[in-house]
Amino acid sequence: MNIQEREFKRVVIIGGGFGGLHIAKELENKNFKVAILDKNNYHTFQPLLYQAWFV
């Protein structure tokens, strides 16, 4: 494999739901390079979507 040595450790989070985004925020300033993989490229919480239309 052709992976270069870096000063940051790499973390791959599979799933961009509430749990995946929560752990990504926890690792934000902790010397990790974070990648999030999700089958969808959007973040929509549909139960509150109606409130966004009437703001």
PDB file of N, CA, C and O in Angstrom:
ATOM      1  N   MET A   1       0.836  -1.177   0.000  1.00  0.00           N
ATOM      2  CA  MET A   1       0.000   0.000   0.000  1.00  0.00           C
ATOM      3  C   MET A   1       0.881   1.240   0.000  1.00  0.00           C
ATOM      4  O   MET A   1       1.987   1.236   0.541  1.00  0.00           O
ATOM      5  N   ASN A   2       0.385   2.270  -0.600  1.00  0.00           N
ATOM      6  CA  ASN A   2       1.130   3.513  -0.711  1.00  0.00           C
ATOM      7  C   ASN A   2       0.516   4.556   0.220  1.00  0.00           C
ATOM      8  O   ASN A   2      -0.048   5.546  -0.246  1.00  0.00           O
ATOM      9  N   ILE A   3       0.619   4.343   1.523  1.00  0.00           N
ATOM     10  CA  ILE A   3       0.079   5.279   2.516  1.00  0.00           C
ATOM     11  C   ILE A   3       1.248   5.993   3.184  1.00  0.00           C
ATOM     12  O   ILE A   3       2.116   5.362   3.787  1.00  0.00           O
ATOM     13  N   GLN A   4       1.255   7.303   3.068  1.00  0.00           N
ATOM     14  CA  GLN A   4       2.339   8.087   3.634  1.00  0.00           C
ATOM     15  C   GLN A   4       2.143   8.255   5.136  1.00  0.00           C
ATOM     16  O   GLN A   4       1.017   8.259   5.634  1.00  0.00           O
ATOM     17  N   GLU A   5       3.249   8.391   5.839  1.00  0.00           N
ATOM     18  CA  GLU A   5       3.194   8.678   7.271  1.00  0.00           C
ATOM     19  C   GLU A   5       2.794  10.143   7.458  1.00  0.00           C
ATOM     20  O   GLU A   5       3.327  11.034   6.796  1.00  0.00           O
ATOM     21  N   ARG A   6       1.865  10.371   8.354  1.00  0.00           N
ATOM     22  CA  ARG A   6       1.396  11.730   8.647  1.00  0.00           C
ATOM     23  C   ARG A   6       1.475  11.965  10.146  1.00  0.00           C
ATOM     24  O   ARG A   6       1.640  11.036  10.935  1.00  0.00           O
ATOM     25  N   GLU A   7       1.354  13.227  10.512  1.00  0.00           N
ATOM     26  CA  GLU A   7       1.369  13.555  11.929  1.00  0.00           C
ATOM     27  C   GLU A   7       0.032  13.243  12.594  1.00  0.00           C
ATOM     28  O   GLU A   7      -0.029  13.098  13.815  1.00  0.00           O
ATOM     29  N   PHE A   8      -1.040  13.137  11.806  1.00  0.00           N
ATOM     30  CA  PHE A   8      -2.359  12.837  12.346  1.00  0.00           C
ATOM     31  C   PHE A   8      -2.710  11.376  12.104  1.00  0.00           C
ATOM     32  O   PHE A   8      -2.384  10.825  11.052  1.00  0.00           O
ATOM     33  N   LYS A   9      -3.368  10.747  13.062  1.00  0.00           N
ATOM     34  CA  LYS A   9      -3.915   9.417  12.852  1.00  0.00           C
ATOM     35  C   LYS A   9      -5.192   9.547  12.041  1.00  0.00           C
ATOM     36  O   LYS A   9      -5.875  10.569  12.107  1.00  0.00           O
ATOM     37  N   ARG A  10      -5.512   8.520  11.281  1.00  0.00           N
ATOM     38  CA  ARG A  10      -6.694   8.555  10.430  1.00  0.00           C
ATOM     39  C   ARG A  10      -7.815   7.749  11.049  1.00  0.00           C
ATOM     40  O   ARG A  10      -7.602   6.664  11.590  1.00  0.00           O
ATOM     41  N   VAL A  11      -9.027   8.307  10.958  1.00  0.00           N
ATOM     42  CA  VAL A  11     -10.223   7.640  11.452  1.00  0.00           C
ATOM     43  C   VAL A  11     -11.243   7.651  10.321  1.00  0.00           C
ATOM     44  O   VAL A  11     -11.494   8.693   9.716  1.00  0.00           O
ATOM     45  N   VAL A  12     -11.831   6.489  10.035  1.00  0.00           N
ATOM     46  CA  VAL A  12     -12.893   6.388   9.039  1.00  0.00           C
ATOM     47  C   VAL A  12     -14.180   6.050   9.773  1.00  0.00           C
ATOM     48  O   VAL A  12     -14.261   5.043  10.476  1.00  0.00           O
ATOM     49  N   ILE A  13     -15.190   6.908   9.605  1.00  0.00           N
ATOM     50  CA  ILE A  13     -16.495   6.707  10.230  1.00  0.00           C
ATOM     51  C   ILE A  13     -17.451   6.249   9.132  1.00  0.00           C
ATOM     52  O   ILE A  13     -17.636   6.939   8.129  1.00  0.00           O
ATOM     53  N   ILE A  14     -18.050   5.086   9.332  1.00  0.00           N
ATOM     54  CA  ILE A  14     -18.985   4.558   8.347  1.00  0.00           C
ATOM     55  C   ILE A  14     -20.389   4.876   8.825  1.00  0.00           C
ATOM     56  O   ILE A  14     -20.850   4.356   9.841  1.00  0.00           O
ATOM     57  N   GLY A  15     -21.059   5.735   8.082  1.00  0.00           N
ATOM     58  CA  GLY A  15     -22.415   6.156   8.427  1.00  0.00           C
ATOM     59  C   GLY A  15     -22.424   7.591   8.911  1.00  0.00           C
ATOM     60  O   GLY A  15     -21.763   7.924   9.895  1.00  0.00           O
ATOM     61  N   GLY A  16     -23.161   8.433   8.231  1.00  0.00           N
ATOM     62  CA  GLY A  16     -23.226   9.842   8.583  1.00  0.00           C
ATOM     63  C   GLY A  16     -24.504  10.211   9.301  1.00  0.00           C
ATOM     64  O   GLY A  16     -25.002  11.325   9.144  1.00  0.00           O
ATOM     65  N   GLY A  17     -25.044   9.293  10.088  1.00  0.00           N
ATOM     66  CA  GLY A  17     -26.247   9.598  10.860  1.00  0.00           C
ATOM     67  C   GLY A  17     -25.895  10.374  12.114  1.00  0.00           C
ATOM     68  O   GLY A  17     -24.836  10.997  12.195  1.00  0.00           O
ATOM     69  N   PHE A  18     -26.787  10.332  13.086  1.00  0.00           N
ATOM     70  CA  PHE A  18     -26.554  11.082  14.318  1.00  0.00           C
ATOM     71  C   PHE A  18     -25.295  10.613  15.038  1.00  0.00           C
ATOM     72  O   PHE A  18     -24.522  11.434  15.531  1.00  0.00           O
ATOM     73  N   GLY A  19     -25.084   9.298  15.103  1.00  0.00           N
ATOM     74  CA  GLY A  19     -23.907   8.763  15.792  1.00  0.00           C
ATOM     75  C   GLY A  19     -22.616   9.101  15.076  1.00  0.00           C
ATOM     76  O   GLY A  19     -21.633   9.479  15.714  1.00  0.00           O
ATOM     77  N   GLY A  20     -22.604   8.968  13.744  1.00  0.00           N
ATOM     78  CA  GLY A  20     -21.405   9.273  12.969  1.00  0.00           C
ATOM     79  C   GLY A  20     -21.006  10.733  13.052  1.00  0.00           C
ATOM     80  O   GLY A  20     -19.827  11.057  13.191  1.00  0.00           O
ATOM     81  N   LEU A  21     -21.995  11.614  12.966  1.00  0.00           N
ATOM     82  CA  LEU A  21     -21.689  13.042  13.068  1.00  0.00           C
ATOM     83  C   LEU A  21     -21.289  13.436  14.484  1.00  0.00           C
ATOM     84  O   LEU A  21     -20.470  14.335  14.673  1.00  0.00           O
ATOM     85  N   HIS A  22     -21.861  12.769  15.472  1.00  0.00           N
ATOM     86  CA  HIS A  22     -21.509  13.067  16.862  1.00  0.00           C
ATOM     87  C   HIS A  22     -20.044  12.718  17.138  1.00  0.00           C
ATOM     88  O   HIS A  22     -19.315  13.514  17.730  1.00  0.00           O
ATOM     89  N   ILE A  23     -19.620  11.537  16.712  1.00  0.00           N
ATOM     90  CA  ILE A  23     -18.230  11.154  16.963  1.00  0.00           C
ATOM     91  C   ILE A  23     -17.274  12.013  16.135  1.00  0.00           C
ATOM     92  O   ILE A  23     -16.159  12.283  16.582  1.00  0.00           O
ATOM     93  N   ALA A  24     -17.678  12.446  14.946  1.00  0.00           N
ATOM     94  CA  ALA A  24     -16.837  13.339  14.150  1.00  0.00           C
ATOM     95  C   ALA A  24     -16.639  14.675  14.857  1.00  0.00           C
ATOM     96  O   ALA A  24     -15.539  15.227  14.840  1.00  0.00           O
ATOM     97  N   LYS A  25     -17.684  15.194  15.473  1.00  0.00           N
ATOM     98  CA  LYS A  25     -17.563  16.442  16.227  1.00  0.00           C
ATOM     99  C   LYS A  25     -16.699  16.264  17.470  1.00  0.00           C
ATOM    100  O   LYS A  25     -15.972  17.179  17.858  1.00  0.00           O
ATOM    101  N   GLU A  26     -16.775  15.091  18.095  1.00  0.00           N
ATOM    102  CA  GLU A  26     -15.941  14.819  19.273  1.00  0.00           C
ATOM    103  C   GLU A  26     -14.450  14.775  18.897  1.00  0.00           C
ATOM    104  O   GLU A  26     -13.597  15.149  19.703  1.00  0.00           O
ATOM    105  N   LEU A  27     -14.143  14.327  17.697  1.00  0.00           N
ATOM    106  CA  LEU A  27     -12.748  14.203  17.256  1.00  0.00           C
ATOM    107  C   LEU A  27     -12.235  15.461  16.549  1.00  0.00           C
ATOM    108  O   LEU A  27     -11.127  15.456  16.014  1.00  0.00           O
ATOM    109  N   GLU A  28     -13.015  16.519  16.541  1.00  0.00           N
ATOM    110  CA  GLU A  28     -12.710  17.712  15.748  1.00  0.00           C
ATOM    111  C   GLU A  28     -11.347  18.324  16.070  1.00  0.00           C
ATOM    112  O   GLU A  28     -10.593  18.609  15.139  1.00  0.00           O
ATOM    113  N   ASN A  29     -11.006  18.532  17.290  1.00  0.00           N
ATOM    114  CA  ASN A  29      -9.755  19.200  17.661  1.00  0.00           C
ATOM    115  C   ASN A  29      -8.803  18.266  18.397  1.00  0.00           C
ATOM    116  O   ASN A  29      -8.116  18.690  19.326  1.00  0.00           O
ATOM    117  N   LYS A  30      -8.755  17.007  17.995  1.00  0.00           N
ATOM    118  CA  LYS A  30      -7.972  16.034  18.733  1.00  0.00           C
ATOM    119  C   LYS A  30      -6.914  15.334  17.882  1.00  0.00           C
ATOM    120  O   LYS A  30      -6.626  14.161  18.119  1.00  0.00           O
ATOM    121  N   ASN A  31      -6.335  16.009  16.911  1.00  0.00           N
ATOM    122  CA  ASN A  31      -5.240  15.484  16.089  1.00  0.00           C
ATOM    123  C   ASN A  31      -5.598  14.203  15.341  1.00  0.00           C
ATOM    124  O   ASN A  31      -4.793  13.272  15.285  1.00  0.00           O
ATOM    125  N   PHE A  32      -6.795  14.150  14.770  1.00  0.00           N
ATOM    126  CA  PHE A  32      -7.212  13.048  13.917  1.00  0.00           C
ATOM    127  C   PHE A  32      -7.627  13.605  12.573  1.00  0.00           C
ATOM    128  O   PHE A  32      -8.186  14.699  12.486  1.00  0.00           O
ATOM    129  N   LYS A  33      -7.354  12.853  11.532  1.00  0.00           N
ATOM    130  CA  LYS A  33      -7.888  13.165  10.209  1.00  0.00           C
ATOM    131  C   LYS A  33      -9.093  12.269  10.026  1.00  0.00           C
ATOM    132  O   LYS A  33      -8.952  11.047   9.969  1.00  0.00           O
ATOM    133  N   VAL A  34     -10.291  12.863   9.931  1.00  0.00           N
ATOM    134  CA  VAL A  34     -11.541  12.123   9.935  1.00  0.00           C
ATOM    135  C   VAL A  34     -12.138  12.088   8.537  1.00  0.00           C
ATOM    136  O   VAL A  34     -12.197  13.106   7.847  1.00  0.00           O
ATOM    137  N   ALA A  35     -12.584  10.896   8.125  1.00  0.00           N
ATOM    138  CA  ALA A  35     -13.329  10.721   6.873  1.00  0.00           C
ATOM    139  C   ALA A  35     -14.647  10.047   7.215  1.00  0.00           C
ATOM    140  O   ALA A  35     -14.675   9.053   7.940  1.00  0.00           O
ATOM    141  N   ILE A  36     -15.742  10.595   6.687  1.00  0.00           N
ATOM    142  CA  ILE A  36     -17.063  10.016   6.914  1.00  0.00           C
ATOM    143  C   ILE A  36     -17.553   9.421   5.605  1.00  0.00           C
ATOM    144  O   ILE A  36     -17.587  10.101   4.580  1.00  0.00           O
ATOM    145  N   LEU A  37     -17.932   8.155   5.641  1.00  0.00           N
ATOM    146  CA  LEU A  37     -18.495   7.473   4.481  1.00  0.00           C
ATOM    147  C   LEU A  37     -19.967   7.224   4.746  1.00  0.00           C
ATOM    148  O   LEU A  37     -20.339   6.694   5.793  1.00  0.00           O
ATOM    149  N   ASP A  38     -20.807   7.610   3.787  1.00  0.00           N
ATOM    150  CA  ASP A  38     -22.242   7.414   3.932  1.00  0.00           C
ATOM    151  C   ASP A  38     -22.816   7.100   2.563  1.00  0.00           C
ATOM    152  O   ASP A  38     -22.355   7.641   1.558  1.00  0.00           O
ATOM    153  N   LYS A  39     -23.814   6.235   2.514  1.00  0.00           N
ATOM    154  CA  LYS A  39     -24.388   5.889   1.217  1.00  0.00           C
ATOM    155  C   LYS A  39     -25.206   7.038   0.631  1.00  0.00           C
ATOM    156  O   LYS A  39     -25.445   7.066  -0.576  1.00  0.00           O
ATOM    157  N   ASN A  40     -25.634   7.969   1.450  1.00  0.00           N
ATOM    158  CA  ASN A  40     -26.366   9.153   0.997  1.00  0.00           C
ATOM    159  C   ASN A  40     -25.477  10.372   1.137  1.00  0.00           C
ATOM    160  O   ASN A  40     -24.668  10.451   2.061  1.00  0.00           O
ATOM    161  N   ASN A  41     -25.619  11.327   0.224  1.00  0.00           N
ATOM    162  CA  ASN A  41     -24.798  12.531   0.286  1.00  0.00           C
ATOM    163  C   ASN A  41     -25.590  13.732   0.808  1.00  0.00           C
ATOM    164  O   ASN A  41     -25.305  14.871   0.439  1.00  0.00           O
ATOM    165  N   TYR A  42     -26.554  13.486   1.641  1.00  0.00           N
ATOM    166  CA  TYR A  42     -27.361  14.571   2.209  1.00  0.00           C
ATOM    167  C   TYR A  42     -27.649  14.264   3.667  1.00  0.00           C
ATOM    168  O   TYR A  42     -27.550  13.120   4.110  1.00  0.00           O
ATOM    169  N   HIS A  43     -28.006  15.306   4.404  1.00  0.00           N
ATOM    170  CA  HIS A  43     -28.359  15.165   5.820  1.00  0.00           C
ATOM    171  C   HIS A  43     -29.692  15.866   6.023  1.00  0.00           C
ATOM    172  O   HIS A  43     -29.750  17.094   6.077  1.00  0.00           O
ATOM    173  N   THR A  44     -30.754  15.094   6.134  1.00  0.00           N
ATOM    174  CA  THR A  44     -32.089  15.650   6.293  1.00  0.00           C
ATOM    175  C   THR A  44     -32.785  14.946   7.446  1.00  0.00           C
ATOM    176  O   THR A  44     -32.882  13.719   7.462  1.00  0.00           O
ATOM    177  N   PHE A  45     -33.261  15.705   8.393  1.00  0.00           N
ATOM    178  CA  PHE A  45     -34.062  15.154   9.482  1.00  0.00           C
ATOM    179  C   PHE A  45     -35.514  15.470   9.150  1.00  0.00           C
ATOM    180  O   PHE A  45     -36.017  16.541   9.493  1.00  0.00           O
ATOM    181  N   GLN A  46     -36.178  14.546   8.489  1.00  0.00           N
ATOM    182  CA  GLN A  46     -37.490  14.811   7.908  1.00  0.00           C
ATOM    183  C   GLN A  46     -38.588  15.170   8.899  1.00  0.00           C
ATOM    184  O   GLN A  46     -39.473  15.942   8.529  1.00  0.00           O
ATOM    185  N   PRO A  47     -38.595  14.668  10.127  1.00  0.00           N
ATOM    186  CA  PRO A  47     -39.677  15.098  11.025  1.00  0.00           C
ATOM    187  C   PRO A  47     -39.704  16.606  11.287  1.00  0.00           C
ATOM    188  O   PRO A  47     -40.760  17.140  11.627  1.00  0.00           O
ATOM    189  N   LEU A  48     -38.597  17.295  11.142  1.00  0.00           N
ATOM    190  CA  LEU A  48     -38.580  18.748  11.348  1.00  0.00           C
ATOM    191  C   LEU A  48     -38.482  19.525  10.042  1.00  0.00           C
ATOM    192  O   LEU A  48     -38.302  20.742  10.061  1.00  0.00           O
ATOM    193  N   LEU A  49     -38.596  18.843   8.916  1.00  0.00           N
ATOM    194  CA  LEU A  49     -38.446  19.504   7.624  1.00  0.00           C
ATOM    195  C   LEU A  49     -39.537  20.544   7.386  1.00  0.00           C
ATOM    196  O   LEU A  49     -39.269  21.577   6.773  1.00  0.00           O
ATOM    197  N   TYR A  50     -40.747  20.300   7.852  1.00  0.00           N
ATOM    198  CA  TYR A  50     -41.841  21.249   7.634  1.00  0.00           C
ATOM    199  C   TYR A  50     -41.557  22.599   8.286  1.00  0.00           C
ATOM    200  O   TYR A  50     -42.042  23.623   7.806  1.00  0.00           O
ATOM    201  N   GLN A  51     -40.777  22.620   9.373  1.00  0.00           N
ATOM    202  CA  GLN A  51     -40.481  23.890  10.032  1.00  0.00           C
ATOM    203  C   GLN A  51     -39.545  24.751   9.201  1.00  0.00           C
ATOM    204  O   GLN A  51     -39.587  25.977   9.307  1.00  0.00           O
ATOM    205  N   ALA A  52     -38.704  24.142   8.381  1.00  0.00           N
ATOM    206  CA  ALA A  52     -37.759  24.901   7.566  1.00  0.00           C
ATOM    207  C   ALA A  52     -38.480  25.658   6.454  1.00  0.00           C
ATOM    208  O   ALA A  52     -37.994  26.700   6.015  1.00  0.00           O
ATOM    209  N   TRP A  53     -39.617  25.164   5.990  1.00  0.00           N
ATOM    210  CA  TRP A  53     -40.332  25.809   4.896  1.00  0.00           C
ATOM    211  C   TRP A  53     -41.079  27.062   5.347  1.00  0.00           C
ATOM    212  O   TRP A  53     -41.355  27.936   4.526  1.00  0.00           O
ATOM    213  N   PHE A  54     -41.409  27.166   6.617  1.00  0.00           N
ATOM    214  CA  PHE A  54     -42.222  28.279   7.080  1.00  0.00           C
ATOM    215  C   PHE A  54     -41.459  29.251   7.968  1.00  0.00           C
ATOM    216  O   PHE A  54     -42.062  29.955   8.778  1.00  0.00           O
ATOM    217  N   VAL A  55     -40.143  29.295   7.825  1.00  0.00           N
ATOM    218  CA  VAL A  55     -39.338  30.199   8.653  1.00  0.00           C
ATOM    219  C   VAL A  55     -39.267  31.555   8.000  1.00  0.00           C
ATOM    220  O   VAL A  55     -38.635  32.466   8.536  1.00  0.00           O
TER     221      VAL A  55
END
